[in-house]
Amino acid sequence: MSMKLSTRQVDGVTIVDCSGRITLGEGSVLMRDTVRDLLAKGHKKIILNLGDVNYIDSSGIGELVSAFTTTKNQGGELKLLNLTKKVHDLLQITKLYTVFDVKDDEAAAVKAFK
């Protein structure tokens, strides 16, 4: 199953709804291009909604870190939303859970930018 991304705006925050697998190749490239495109258009407040992501491999993790770093370097903020248990555990194991600002509630995530 390939990855699908759709973006929407809520109160000036761009929410990227991700579904599928973030893996080496298509999934991670799609995410990278989407985040870079948003930043190029001046969207600096980004939430990655990972509620429908059922699998992330090591390159997918690398892509999340890269998206986070790229956004931060351009003066933006990136938050993660609705982690599945599998993804949550993976971020805990890799000690990245503390790096990302992770939210479980979309309204709270949007408010966190203000």
Buried (B, 14 or more C-beta within 10 A) or exposed (E): EEBEBEBEEEEEBBBBBBBBBBBBEEBBEBBBEBBBEBBEEEBBBBBBBBBEBEBBBEBBBBBBBBBBEBBEEEEBBBBBBBBBEEBBEBBEEEEBBEBBBBBEEBEEBBEBBE
